[in-house]
Amino acid sequence: MTDAVFEVTGAPPKAIARATKWSAGPWHPQLQHGGAPSALIAWAAEQVETPVPMQVSRLTIDLLRPVPVAELAVETQVLRQGRKIQLVEVRLSAGGVEVTRGTVLKIRTQPLGLGGVHLPPLDEPLPEAAPLAEGRLTDRENNFGGNFHIATVHGGFGRHGPAACWFRQHRPTILGQTISPAMRAASVADFSNGISSVVPFDDWTFINGDLTVSFARLPRGEWILSKAESWLSPDGAGLAMTRLADVHGYFGIAQQSLVVERR
């Protein structure tokens, strides 16, 4: 089996990504974890050249339909090209049907000489201080969680309430390519609802219909902390939110809209 989440042929604006079993999520072995297409969209958007140095500032992923563990067509389009921003749309289709759409905002980067640190410092233990485990999400041998080492500070999978977990992705998203900082963050951010659930996994599903990740800066290094919590309303809607950090401090936030149903 291919030792990556996707095998990609071609390049944006049109490419083909073949999903492997390492893309599968916890809900069904033939459906992808939301982190897989989210990271793929980040990759596709980063392949689009910019006229000046820019970095990803925001990823917004709309999971329009369940994403199959199958071949996906990847198409990109520049919606807005300016001197300060670039807005890229990425569409993923399976069998001619659009399953996921993302918009990726990039902003111009330049030295400003602000001095000092204007981001919150890390307030959780470093990953080496927490118990380390493989991130398998289910009893199945191959799934998206198996791409990660996870160091749990508190809460986490199988527990209820807020959580803080470190994630290190050790398997490539794209075969033969390195994982970019934005791709790492997109993959980790989509675990927020899983690590901070407030209802039993065996009795309820709480699938997210979208994912938005906003960056004050891009992460540095392989370890990413997700400090997450979930809110559920009585009518089946909810939110999962997380603050994202690396070992140097916090760099971004993410949010998911949840659809809650009894199994």
Residue, then its C-alpha position, 0 to 999 in steps of 0.5 A: m500500500t502507498d505510504a502516503v495519504f494521496e498519490v497525485t498526478g498532474a499539477p494545479p490548475k488540474a490534477i488527480a489525487r488518488a486517496t489511499k486507506w490512510s485518508a479514511g476517517p472514523w465514521h466509515p472505512q470508505l469515507q475520508h477524514g476531513g483533515a485529508p481533503s483539507a490538507l489536499i486543498a492547502w497543498a493545491a492552493e500553495q501550488v498557485e504562484t503569487p506575484v509577490p511573497m505571500q503566505v496562507s492566512r486563512l483556509t475555509i473548507d466546505l465539506l459539501r458531501p462525504v468524501p470517498v476514499a477514491e480518485l479526486a479531481v483537483e481544480t484551482q482558480v484564482l478568484r482575486q489577485g491583488r498586490k496585497i492578497q490572493l484568493v484561490e478557490v479549490r474544488l475536489s470532485a469524485g466521479g464528476v460530482e463536487v464533494t469539497r470546495g475550499t477558498v484559501l486567502k494568502i496575504r503579502t509578507q514583508p518585514l515590518g520591524l515591529g519587534g518583540v512577540h505579539l502572540p500568546p505564549l505557550d501555556e501547555p506542557l511540551p510534547e515530550a512531557a506528555p504520554l505518546a501514542e499512535g493516533r489510530l482512530t478505530d480498530r482498523e489498521n489503516n486510517f487518517g489517525g494512523n498518520f500521527h504520533i499524538a501526545t495527550v496533555h489532557g482530555g483527548f479521544g474517548r474522553h469528554g470535554p475540552a482537550a489539549c493534544w500534540f500531533r506530529q504527522h509522520r506520513p506524507t500527505i502527498l507521496g514524494q512531497t514534504i508537508s507544508p506548515a499550512m498542510r500540517a495545521a489543516s490536518v490537525a485542526d480537523f481533529s478538534n471535534g474528535i478530541s473534545s467531544v461531549v457526547p459518547f462516540d458509540d451513541w452519537t455522530f458529530i460530523n463537521g460540515d466545514l473547517t476554517v483555519s486562520f493563521a497569525r503566522l505559519p507553524r514552525g516544526e513538526w509538532i502542533l498543539s490543538k487546544a479544543e472544546s466543543w459546544l452542542s445545542p439541543d437542536g443538533a447543531g454545534l461548534a468545535m473550536t481550537r487554538l493552535a500552537d507549536v513549541h514556540g507559542y500560539f499561531g492560529i485558531a480553527q472552527q468547525s460547524l457540527v451536525v449532531e445525530r444519534r447513531 
